[in-house]
Structures are given as C-alpha cells and as structure tokens.
Amino acid sequence: MTIDKRPIGVFDSGIGGLTVVRELRKQLPNESIIYFGDTARVPYGNKSPEMVTRYAKEATYILLQYDIKAFVVACNTASAHAIDVLKEHFSIPIYGVIQPGVERALGVTKNKKILVIGTSGTIRSNAYQRRLKKNGNGLDVFQKACPLFVPLVEEGWLNNDITRSIIAEYLDPYKAQDIDTVILGCTHYPILKSAIKEFWPTAELVDSGVETARNLKRDLDNNFIKSDDSVGNCKFFVSDIAENFLEIGQMFLGTKMEHFEVLDVENFLIENKQLFE
C-alpha cells in the first residue's frame, strides 16, 4: 500500500459542504481534510456559469497550496457549471457531488420516477436532470426548487411546525406522482433528512455527500493511496466569517472545528496572479 498523508481538499461556496466533510470523516477517518468555504461570495446560485467557474478555479488554486491529493467540489452549483473545466485544467483527481447522487438514484429507483430538490440555481441548471436522462432510459424526472430549506437549516429549525409545513408545501404535490426516489440536491438538505423522511417515509432519500465520500473511498482503496494516520485532522478556511458561522458550521459538521481561520482571497489572487494568466 502506498502511504500518502497529503490531505483531501474540499471546496464549497459557503458552509453547506461541511455535510460532505462529515461523511468523509465518517468513511475515511484516517484522512486529513482541508476545507475552504467561499463565504464572502456566497451564494453562487445567482451568479453566471462563467463566474462560478472562475470562483471554482480560484478555490482549486487556493487548496493546491496545501498539497492536496484529491479535490472535492462540495457545491451543487459549482459541480453543475465547473466540474468539467476543472477536470480539464487540473491534474489531481476531482470529484463533484452531482454524478455520485445520480448514480445512486439510478441504482435504487424501482419505478424510474425520481424527484430532484435543490436551490433555485441548481434546479435552473438542469444538471441533475441532464445526467439522469443521459445515464438512464425511460426515466420520469421531476424537479422542485426549495429555496426556504437553506434558511430553515441555518436558523436551526430542523423539525418544528413551520419546517414541517414548508416541507409539505413543497413536496406534497409530488407524493401523488408515485415517485420512489428523492435526490437531496443541496448540501444543506441532509440536515433536514429526518423531517423529510417523516413527511415522505416511502421515498428513498439520496444524499449526494454520502455518495461522493463513498466514491472517493472506493478510489483510494482501489489505488491503495491512503494515509496511515490513526485519526486524520481537519483545517477549515473561509473567505469571510458570518456572525453565526461557528455555530452553524459545527451543527453541519456534527463536531467542533479543530482549526479555523479566514483567508484573504483577494490578496491571494494578487500575489498569485500568474496562475490565472
């Protein structure tokens, strides 16, 4: 086995990608992780595909400074718009969150009726729908933007009357469509998994973060490229700090952040402008 103690880089437009980090830590406890959340420029959903791609490339260069061995784009919007460009531009293994979720949904659906829920930007991109249609024959794919789910999660309202009412408002029209699989197409949404399952107990809920972590673990296992550390460490960087960042971030992560600091992205871009020429 090749011992490779280099960390895994994880990038998100904000803090939702910490749910992906949580899964990586669960499935790959020996691996170290460097996380970068571009909180100064969130949300990405209202940005053009070109701007999202530019931000994703900048984030990749930032994380490459930490000598990462793999790069996870834990952002549905960036995965939708930038993943192909990143794979062409950089030589390290790069993982998005959309394709793993698509593969899992295709594997578990029995009647080929799949609902994708996500932010307005992700749903507008049709990224899940295109990949589902490309990889599966005879599918009925439904899509629903659920923009209020993100503020509900960030308020910590995970299963109260208001949350249950909003879930019902968004999803009730689809229960009658005989849908058996629901893709959680936003990294915030796994925090609401219990409440969504309570409302729709017959649906198979697909968490793209779980599937992304599983794919990365499979590749590290297959290539025997693993760390021999007993417990990996995590470092967390953001481009700006919100008032309640630590509280929300630790809720997403399920534990305390061992190392946390703010990165000056603008200064990094100025000092490393040759990378972007």
GIPEPE-V621100 format. One record per residue. RES is the residue in one letter. PHI is phi in radians with two decimals (none if undefined). D_FIRST is the distance of its C-alpha to the first C-alpha in Angstrom with 2 decimals. Layout:
BEGIN
res = {RES & RES}
phi = {PHI & PHI}
d_first = {D_FIRST & D_FIRST}
END
This chain:
BEGIN
res = {M & T & I & D & K & R & P & I & G & V & F & D & S & G & I & G & G & L & T & V & V & R & E & L & R & K & Q & L & P & N & E & S & I & I & Y & F & G & D & T & A & R & V & P & Y & G & N & K & S & P & E & M & V & T & R & Y & A & K & E & A & T & Y & I & L & L & Q & Y & D & I & K & A & F & V & V & A & C & N & T & A & S & A & H & A & I & D & V & L & K & E & H & F & S & I & P & I & Y & G & V & I & Q & P & G & V & E & R & A & L & G & V & T & K & N & K & K & I & L & V & I & G & T & S & G & T & I & R & S & N & A & Y & Q & R & R & L & K & K & N & G & N & G & L & D & V & F & Q & K & A & C & P & L & F & V & P & L & V & E & E & G & W & L & N & N & D & I & T & R & S & I & I & A & E & Y & L & D & P & Y & K & A & Q & D & I & D & T & V & I & L & G & C & T & H & Y & P & I & L & K & S & A & I & K & E & F & W & P & T & A & E & L & V & D & S & G & V & E & T & A & R & N & L & K & R & D & L & D & N & N & F & I & K & S & D & D & S & V & G & N & C & K & F & F & V & S & D & I & A & E & N & F & L & E & I & G & Q & M & F & L & G & T & K & M & E & H & F & E & V & L & D & V & E & N & F & L & I & E & N & K & Q & L & F & E}
phi = {none & -1.40 & -1.54 & -2.37 & -1.50 & -1.07 & -1.37 & -1.65 & -1.60 & -2.26 & -2.20 & -2.52 & -1.20 & -2.63 & -1.99 & -1.04 & -1.11 & -1.14 & -1.18 & -1.26 & -1.02 & -0.99 & -1.21 & -1.08 & -1.17 & -1.23 & -1.55 & -2.29 & -1.13 & -1.49 & -1.55 & -1.56 & -2.33 & -1.98 & -1.94 & -2.21 & -1.93 & -1.47 & -1.17 & -1.25 & -2.07 & -1.26 & -1.53 & -1.53 & -1.07 & -1.72 & -1.69 & -1.23 & -0.97 & -1.14 & -1.21 & -1.06 & -1.10 & -1.07 & -1.08 & -1.15 & -1.13 & -1.07 & -1.11 & -1.11 & -1.07 & -1.05 & -1.26 & -1.12 & -1.14 & -1.75 & 0.96 & -1.30 & -1.78 & -2.72 & -2.28 & -1.92 & -1.55 & -1.57 & -2.50 & -1.14 & -1.13 & -1.18 & -1.11 & -1.17 & -1.75 & -2.07 & -1.06 & -1.17 & -1.12 & -1.09 & -1.15 & -1.30 & -1.53 & -2.07 & -1.63 & -1.35 & -1.09 & -2.18 & -2.16 & -1.75 & -1.74 & -1.39 & -1.06 & -1.06 & -1.16 & -1.07 & -1.09 & -1.15 & -1.07 & -1.14 & -1.37 & -1.82 & -1.16 & -1.77 & -1.95 & 1.09 & -2.07 & -2.20 & -1.90 & -1.87 & -2.01 & -2.97 & -1.23 & -1.04 & -1.13 & -1.15 & -1.16 & -1.08 & -1.21 & 1.03 & -1.11 & -1.16 & -1.04 & -1.06 & -1.22 & -1.10 & -1.14 & -1.21 & -1.70 & -2.31 & -1.68 & 1.20 & -1.46 & -1.83 & -1.93 & -1.93 & -2.34 & -2.54 & -1.33 & -2.21 & -1.12 & -1.37 & -1.12 & -1.12 & -1.10 & -1.04 & -1.11 & -1.24 & -1.48 & 1.39 & -1.56 & -1.69 & -2.81 & -1.76 & -1.09 & -1.13 & -1.07 & -1.08 & -1.16 & -1.20 & -1.01 & -1.11 & -1.07 & -1.29 & -1.79 & -0.98 & -1.07 & -1.63 & -1.11 & -1.42 & -1.56 & 1.10 & -1.28 & -1.98 & -2.40 & -2.17 & -1.58 & -1.44 & -1.56 & -2.65 & -1.25 & -1.32 & -1.13 & -1.01 & -1.14 & -1.70 & -1.01 & -1.10 & -1.19 & -1.17 & -1.15 & -1.09 & -1.27 & -2.30 & -1.15 & -1.45 & -1.44 & -1.47 & -1.63 & -1.78 & -1.75 & -1.09 & -1.12 & -1.06 & -1.23 & -1.12 & -1.08 & -1.11 & -1.13 & -1.14 & -1.05 & -1.02 & -1.20 & -1.14 & -1.13 & -1.13 & -1.70 & 0.95 & -1.90 & -2.38 & -1.53 & -1.81 & -1.18 & -1.16 & -2.46 & -1.27 & -1.91 & -2.22 & -2.18 & -2.13 & -2.18 & -2.36 & -1.57 & -2.85 & -2.00 & -1.45 & -1.00 & -1.90 & -1.04 & -1.09 & -1.09 & -1.20 & -1.03 & -1.26 & -1.16 & -1.13 & -1.33 & 1.43 & -2.83 & -1.31 & -1.53 & -1.27 & -2.49 & -2.50 & -2.74 & -1.68 & -1.73 & -1.53 & -1.12 & -1.07 & -1.14 & -1.06 & -1.14 & -1.18 & -1.23 & -2.10 & -1.07 & -1.13 & -1.14 & -1.82 & -1.56}
d_first = {0.00 & 3.81 & 6.27 & 9.33 & 12.32 & 14.74 & 16.91 & 17.84 & 21.45 & 23.99 & 27.51 & 30.71 & 34.39 & 35.05 & 33.71 & 33.18 & 29.56 & 28.95 & 28.98 & 25.85 & 24.30 & 25.33 & 23.45 & 20.27 & 20.56 & 21.26 & 18.37 & 15.75 & 17.12 & 14.29 & 14.71 & 17.58 & 20.25 & 23.06 & 25.98 & 29.00 & 32.09 & 34.88 & 37.57 & 40.21 & 40.33 & 39.75 & 40.71 & 39.30 & 41.05 & 44.34 & 42.96 & 43.07 & 39.99 & 40.23 & 40.26 & 37.34 & 35.31 & 36.38 & 35.37 & 31.93 & 31.36 & 32.57 & 30.21 & 27.25 & 28.38 & 28.83 & 25.31 & 23.87 & 25.51 & 22.89 & 19.99 & 18.57 & 15.53 & 17.34 & 21.00 & 22.73 & 26.47 & 27.64 & 31.21 & 32.94 & 35.47 & 33.00 & 30.82 & 34.05 & 35.30 & 32.53 & 29.20 & 29.98 & 31.23 & 28.19 & 25.85 & 28.15 & 28.50 & 25.00 & 21.82 & 19.28 & 18.45 & 21.55 & 22.38 & 25.95 & 27.33 & 29.83 & 28.02 & 25.81 & 29.08 & 30.85 & 28.34 & 28.56 & 32.35 & 32.67 & 30.66 & 32.79 & 36.26 & 38.60 & 41.68 & 40.17 & 41.88 & 39.66 & 40.79 & 39.02 & 40.08 & 39.35 & 41.06 & 43.89 & 41.85 & 39.00 & 41.56 & 43.59 & 40.63 & 40.36 & 36.61 & 35.77 & 38.76 & 37.96 & 34.39 & 35.57 & 38.37 & 36.16 & 33.63 & 36.08 & 39.44 & 42.51 & 41.25 & 43.63 & 42.06 & 43.89 & 43.27 & 44.64 & 44.41 & 44.42 & 44.94 & 46.21 & 42.99 & 41.44 & 44.37 & 44.54 & 40.96 & 41.54 & 44.71 & 42.85 & 45.08 & 42.59 & 44.91 & 48.52 & 51.54 & 51.20 & 47.56 & 48.36 & 51.35 & 49.43 & 46.71 & 49.54 & 51.31 & 48.32 & 47.00 & 50.03 & 51.22 & 47.99 & 48.04 & 50.85 & 48.87 & 46.89 & 43.61 & 40.74 & 37.83 & 37.84 & 35.23 & 35.13 & 35.07 & 35.07 & 32.59 & 35.56 & 36.44 & 33.84 & 35.80 & 38.73 & 36.85 & 38.76 & 42.10 & 41.47 & 40.41 & 43.54 & 45.64 & 43.96 & 42.45 & 42.16 & 40.00 & 36.24 & 35.01 & 32.02 & 30.22 & 28.43 & 26.42 & 24.93 & 24.10 & 22.63 & 20.25 & 19.36 & 18.72 & 16.47 & 14.43 & 14.32 & 13.18 & 10.34 & 9.28 & 10.08 & 8.32 & 4.99 & 6.74 & 7.62 & 9.66 & 9.81 & 13.56 & 15.59 & 17.79 & 17.60 & 20.89 & 23.10 & 25.68 & 28.49 & 30.74 & 33.84 & 36.50 & 39.29 & 39.77 & 42.01 & 44.11 & 42.17 & 38.69 & 37.10 & 38.84 & 37.82 & 34.30 & 33.63 & 35.16 & 32.76 & 29.74 & 30.90 & 30.43 & 31.49 & 30.18 & 28.68 & 29.29 & 31.79 & 33.70 & 35.76 & 34.84 & 37.71 & 36.73 & 39.94 & 39.46 & 35.90 & 37.31 & 40.08 & 37.90 & 35.41 & 37.97 & 36.73 & 33.64 & 36.03 & 38.38}
END
